[in-house]
């Protein structure tokens, strides 16, 4: 929480579906020695969030949907205060022909299914070069089927429940829509667990045969679903990765670091991980934030600190002489400034000419500046 470290008091409002994590954050800071009251947690729905935006809080950090984030940004702008917005994500994974496939498969499962896919920077689209597509797809399907769905408090569980029934239904709706439009569900889907009848469980799903006009490739899933697209080459993968309104994170998988960095520079996103995905959210020295409709501003790193302070310039002059550009204005000053520009910024011939023509005016201006 860089805002607290930058000397600011913090009011934290966690999502109404996950209130305990916010309370625990406050407790951790207080146990660490932060004075009581410097970090406070408040709970509630949209009305509480709106009250915080309208309050005297100097800056608002918001994580949530594009629609709500845009409204938060507008309200902050009306009050002439800043906001940092982390909004939706549709992170692509680009798998090159020279990728370490076992590692890429394992990373795909982690990036796509961690926290049952309910992470802002989870993998939501996979583009794999056709040269290795069959092996990659089969590997992901086989490994996805082995992931254990169950009670999140059980050490053996790898996929817990959806955060709400509404989110479960949205995931099912997007998958059903894709299948109805020609995609193939290779594994996964809704799961009933008799021992947890109140939970909404969705087993890790892998889709193939998806196209970019399907909703599942345009809208945020926020669930354990991996749509995989086979591409002819890296150029097509880059084009499709950028064909989105979102731009939070992305990953490139290749053994060639130079190529990975070259592809990363062309992908439109706030973060690109090469041969990994999403992990830097837990590394405070790494910046975090997106482009396009994934948001504005950054958290974490020095850039996150900059968001939490008002930057002020304080300069000092020894007051031994007045600046050359102060009054009086006259022909001598004009010639001296023109000559200075030629000497500093001109070509070689212009510098020589500027020095020759400006020597006397420059001397006169310096003498004038030294006068008390």
N, C-alpha and C positions, 0 to 999 in steps of 0.2 A: 504494500500500500504506500506508494511514493508520496501521496499527499501528506500523510502523517509525518513522514521522514523529512519533508521540506518545511516543517514547522507549522503546518496548518492543522486546525481542528477538523475532525471528519465526522460526518453523519452518514452512516451506511444503511441503505434500505435494500435488503436482499429481495429476491423474487418471492412473491407471496406463496409459491409452492415449495420453496426451500428456505424457510425462515431460520432453522437451527444453525446453518453454516454462518450466517451473519452474526448471530449471538456468540458463536464460538470464536470468530475472528476478534470480536471485542474483548473476550476473555483472555485470549492469547496475548494481545497487546498489553492488557493490564497486568497479567502475570509477568510480562517482560519488564515491567517498571514504568510504563507510560502512565502519567498521572490520570487518575480517574476523571472521566468527563471529556478528555481530549478526543477519544474515539467513542462514539455513541451509535447504537443500532436502533432503528425504528422499523416497525412492521406495518404492513397493510398493502392495499392494492393501488390502483391508479390514482386515487384521490390523494393518498399520502405522497406518491411520487410527484404529482402536480404541485402540492403544497411546498415540497422541497425546491422544485424549480422556481417557484414564485417567491421563495424566501430570500433572506439576505446572504445566503451561501454564495461565495465569490465565484465559484466555478462548479459545473456539473459534469461528472463522469457518468455516462450511461451505457449500459450493455443491454441490448434487446433487439426488437424488430425494427425494420427500416421505417415503417409507418410511424411508430411511436418515437423513434429516434429523430425523425425529421421534425415532429411536433416539438420535441424537447429543444432541438437546435433553434427553432423559430422563436420559442418563448425566451430562450436565453438571449438571442439577438435583440429582441424587443427591450430587454433590460440591460443591454450593453455589457453582458458578461459572457465569458467564454464557455465552451462545452467541448468535451472529448466524447466521441460517439463510436462505440464498437457495435456494429449492426450485423446484418445477416452474412452468412458465408456459404460458399458453394465450392469448396476447395477441390481443385483438380490434382490428380496424380499422373505424372507422365513417366511411363516405363520404356526406356530405350532398349534397343536390341542388345546392347552390351551390358545391361544391368546384371548384377548378381541376383539371379532369380529367386533362390531360396530366401535371401535377405529381403528382396522386394515383396515377396509373398507375405512374409512375416510382418513387414512394416505396413503392408496394406491392411492386414487384419487389425493391427493395433490402431492405425489411423482411422479406419472405418468403423470399428466396433467398440473401441474403448468407451466406457460409460454408456454402453448400449447405443453408441452413435450420437449421444446427446452432448456433443461438444461443439463450440462455435467454429472451431477450425478443423473439424473432422473431415476425412476424405469423403467427398460426395460424388465424385466423378473420376473414373479411371480411364486413361487413354494408353493403350499398350500397342507397340509396334507389331505388325502381323507376323514378323519373323519369329517372335517368341510368344505370341498371343495364346496359342493352344496350351502350351506348358504352364504359362502364368495363370490362365483362367482355371484350368483343372486343379492347379495347386491351391488357389484361393478357395475354390468350392470344397475341396477335400478338407482343408484346414478349418473352414467356417463350420462345417458339419460337426466338427469335434469340439467346438466351443460349448461349454456347459452353461445352460440357462437355469437360473434359480434365485434363491434368497440372497440378496446382496450382502447380508451379514455372515454368510457362509464362506469360509476361506477358499473353498473349491469352486465357487461360482465365478464365471467369467463374464456373463451377460445378465445384468439385473433387469428390473422392470422399467417400463416407460414412466416418466415423471407424472403423467396423468392419463386418464382415459381419452381425453381429447387429443393428446399428442399421439397416442396409440392409433386412434381412428384416422388421423391425418396421414400417418405413415402407411397404414393399410390402404387408404384411398389412393395415395400416389402410386403404390406398387400395383394395385388393381388396375388403375388407369393405364400404366405402362404395358401391362400384360394384355389388356383389351386392345391396345394399339399395336401389338405385334412383338413386344418383348417377351423373353422367356425367363421365368423364375426358376433358377437352377437349384436353389435350396432356400430353406428358411421360411418364415411366415409366422402367423399368430400361433401361440402355444398356450394351452390350458394346463395349469399346474394345480391339481386338486388340493395340495397342501397350502397353496396360497391363492384362494379363490378371488380375493380382492385385487390381486395384482394384474397389471396389463403387460404381458410378456410377449416379445416379438423375437423369434429366433433369427440369428444372423442370416440375411438374405443376399443373394448374388443374382444380378440380372444381366443377361446378355441380349443382344439384338435391339438395344435401345437406340433411339435417334434423338437429335437435338431439338426436335419439335415436340417431344413429349414433356409433360409437366415435370416429371421426375428429374429431368435434366435442366430445368429452368428454375424450379422453386426449391427452397431449402427443405431438406428432408428431416434433419435432426432426429435420426433414428438409425438402427443397425442395418443399413441397406447400402450395397455397393453396386451401382450400375457400371458395367465395363464395356468400353467401346474399342474395337480393333481399328487401328489406323494404318495407313500405308507407310508413313514415316514420321519423322520428328516435326517437319514443317506442318503437317496436318494436325498433329497433336497440339502444337503451339497455338495454331489458329482456333482450334476448338476450345482449348483451355481459356483463351481470351474472349470467347463468344459467350459472355455472361454479364449480367448487370452487377455481379458481385466481384470482389477482389480482395479477400482477406488473406488467405494463405495458399500455398501450392507446394508440391514437391516434385523433384526430378530424380530419377533413379538411373544411374550410369556409373561405370567404372572410370570414365574419363572426366576428371575434374574440370579441365578447361571447357569441355563441351557442356558439362552440367552448369557451369557458371554462365556460359554464353546463352544457353536456353533460359536460365533463371532471369537474366537481364531483360529478356523479351516477354516474359510472362507478367501480366498486369495484376500485381498483387502487392500487399504490404510486406509479406514475408515469403521467402522461398527457401525450403530446406532441401538439401541435396543428400539423398540416401537416408532420409529420416523424415518425420512429419510431426509438427505441432509441439514438439518437446520444449521449445524455447519459452513457452508460456511460463514455465517454472524456473527460468533463468532470468533474474531481475536485470542483468546487464544487457539483455537483448531487447530491442524495441518491439512494441506490439501494437498493431493497428492495421487498418485496411485502406483501400482506395475504392473508387466508384461508389456504389451504394453500400459498401461494407463499412463506411464510416469516415470520420474525420479525426485528425490528431493522433497522438501516440501515448501509450502508457509504457511503464518499465523504462529502463536505461536512462541515460542522461536526458534524452528527449522527453521522457515522462516527467522528469524533474522540472524541465523547462516549462511544461504545461502547468505546473503547480506553483509557479512564482511569477511575480511581475518583474520583468527585466528592466533595470534602471541603469542608465549611463551616468556616471559621475566622473568628470575630468578635472584636471588641475593644470594650470599654467604658472610658471615661476614669476611672471609679471616683470621681467627684466626689459622687455621691449614690446612695442605694440605690433600687431599683425600688419603685414604689408598691404593687405587688402582693405584696411580701414580707411576712412576719409583722411585727407581730401582726395577726390578723384580728379585726375588730370591726364594729360597726354603722356607724361612720364610713366605713370602707373600703367596705362594701357599698353604702352610699348614693352614695359617690363613683363607684364603678364603674358603677352603674345610671344615674346621671346622665350620665356620659361616653358610654355607649352611646346614650342618647337624643339627646345633642348631636351626635354624629358620624353616627349612622345613622337617626335618626328623621325624621318629617315636620316641617314648619315649626312646627306647634303643639306637637309633642312636644319639639322642640329648645328652644323658649322655656321650656316647663315644666321641662325638665331643667336648664336653666341657673339658673332661679329656685330650684328645690329643691336643686340640687347645689352651689351656689356655696360655701356654708360648709364642707360636707364636703370639697370639692375643695381648698380653701385649707388645711384641717387636714392632709390627706394630703400635700400638697406640703411643708408645714412639717416634718412628721414625716420625710419622705424626705431632707430637707436636713440633719437631725441627724447628727452624726458618731458 
